[in-house]
């Protein structure tokens, strides 16, 4: 994992947690009806009668955009990293062609699999 991947992962995680917290802080749409029928407490808030919902909605929307951008960026980065061939067989061929340490015959392939005895022995 390189530095850019780590940064995108941290930003993605922080934005996901912040989105969850902000969604839980927001009031439901049913709370607005209670304020309309005499619950005037919400009109005395810091952001105004409708200001807090608009502010929290905008911040949540911005964080959702950051979350989607970082998620798509991470998907693109991981797709590019996995596009390179990381074959175990290619690595094994490369090591057997170079002749491993302690092997007298460079064409011999060493394995841990026991040989099957031939019939008649």
HUVEN-V136543 format. One line per field, one symbol per residue. ss: DSSP state (h for helix, s for strand, l for the rest). psi: psi as a letter, one per 30 degrees, with the letter a starting at -180 (. if undefined). Layout:
ss = ???
psi = ???
This chain:
ss = llhhhhhhhhhhhhhhhhhhhhhhhllllhhhhhhhlllhhhhhllllllhhhhhhhhhhhhhhhhhhhhhhhhhhhhhhhhhllllhhhhhhhhhhllllllllllllllllllllllll
psi = kaeeeeeeeeeeeeeeeeeeeeeffkllfffeeeefhfigeffglegaefeeeeeeeeeeeeeeeeeeeeeeeeeeeeeeeffkjikeeeeeeeefefjlkgkejffkkklgklkkkkkf.
